[in-house]
Amino acid sequence: MVSEPLVGSLLKTLAASKPAGSFLELGTGTGVSTAWLLSGMNSDATLVSVGNDGALMAIAQHHLGQNPRVLWRYYCHKIVKAATLQEITVTGCS
């Protein structure tokens, strides 16, 4: 979901309120929220951005990937053959 300007402004303000902070973003998407967070972070702050859609993350990394404050992480799992809750098997994506 793309961040609205007011939400983005809040993200920027929150990031700015924690100099040299460590931040975690769940759901990278195309990097709009990532950009807002980065705009509020100082040079000593770090951000780990976790996404599960490689195509969307590629867009974010294309625009923001050179920023040394961001650590990109791709997470993916599939549920295979889950007839009941006890039989859930989680596997990696290919």
C-alpha positions as CSV (number, residue, x, y, z in Angstrom):
1,M,0.0,0.0,0.0
2,V,1.4,3.4,-1.0
3,S,1.8,5.8,1.9
4,E,-0.4,8.9,1.8
5,P,1.5,12.2,2.3
6,L,0.3,12.6,5.9
7,V,1.3,9.0,6.7
8,G,4.6,9.6,5.0
9,S,5.1,12.8,7.0
10,L,4.4,10.9,10.2
11,L,7.0,8.2,9.3
12,K,9.6,10.9,8.6
13,T,8.9,12.6,11.9
14,L,9.0,9.3,13.8
15,A,12.3,8.4,12.2
16,A,13.8,11.8,12.9
17,S,12.8,11.5,16.6
18,K,15.2,8.6,17.0
19,P,18.7,9.7,15.9
20,A,21.0,6.8,15.2
21,G,18.0,4.5,15.6
22,S,17.4,1.1,14.2
23,F,14.2,0.7,12.2
24,L,12.3,-2.3,10.8
25,E,10.0,-2.1,7.9
26,L,7.7,-5.1,7.2
27,G,6.5,-5.0,3.6
28,T,8.9,-3.1,1.3
29,G,6.5,-2.8,-1.6
30,T,7.9,-0.3,-4.1
31,G,9.8,1.6,-1.5
32,V,7.5,4.6,-0.9
33,S,7.4,4.2,2.9
34,T,11.1,3.3,2.8
35,A,11.8,6.6,1.1
36,W,9.8,8.5,3.8
37,L,11.6,6.7,6.6
38,L,15.0,7.4,5.0
39,S,14.1,11.1,4.6
40,G,13.8,11.4,8.4
41,M,16.7,9.2,9.4
42,N,20.1,10.7,10.2
43,S,23.3,9.2,8.7
44,D,23.9,6.9,11.7
45,A,20.4,5.3,11.6
46,T,19.8,2.0,9.9
47,L,16.7,0.4,8.3
48,V,16.0,-3.3,7.7
49,S,13.3,-3.5,5.0
50,V,11.7,-7.0,4.6
51,G,9.6,-7.8,1.6
52,N,8.0,-10.9,0.1
53,D,7.5,-9.8,-3.5
54,G,10.7,-9.9,-5.4
55,A,9.4,-7.8,-8.4
56,L,8.3,-5.0,-6.1
57,M,11.5,-5.1,-4.1
58,A,13.5,-4.8,-7.3
59,I,11.7,-1.5,-7.9
60,A,12.5,-0.2,-4.4
61,Q,16.1,-1.3,-4.7
62,H,16.5,0.3,-8.1
63,H,15.6,3.7,-6.6
64,L,17.0,3.3,-3.1
65,G,19.4,0.4,-3.2
66,Q,22.5,2.5,-3.1
67,N,21.6,3.9,0.3
68,P,24.0,2.4,2.8
69,R,21.5,2.8,5.6
70,V,19.2,0.2,4.2
71,L,19.6,-3.6,4.6
72,W,17.2,-5.4,2.2
73,R,15.8,-8.8,3.1
74,Y,13.6,-11.0,1.0
75,Y,11.3,-13.3,2.8
76,C,9.0,-15.9,1.2
77,H,7.2,-19.0,2.3
78,K,4.6,-21.3,0.9
79,I,2.1,-23.5,2.7
80,V,2.1,-26.9,1.0
81,K,-0.6,-29.5,1.4
82,A,-2.4,-28.1,4.5
83,A,-5.4,-30.4,5.0
84,T,-5.5,-29.5,8.7
85,L,-3.7,-27.0,10.9
86,Q,-1.4,-29.7,12.3
87,E,-0.3,-30.7,8.7
88,I,0.9,-27.3,7.6
89,T,4.3,-27.5,5.9
90,V,6.2,-24.3,5.2
91,T,8.7,-24.3,2.3
92,G,10.9,-21.7,0.7
93,C,10.0,-20.0,-2.5
94,S,11.7,-20.6,-5.7
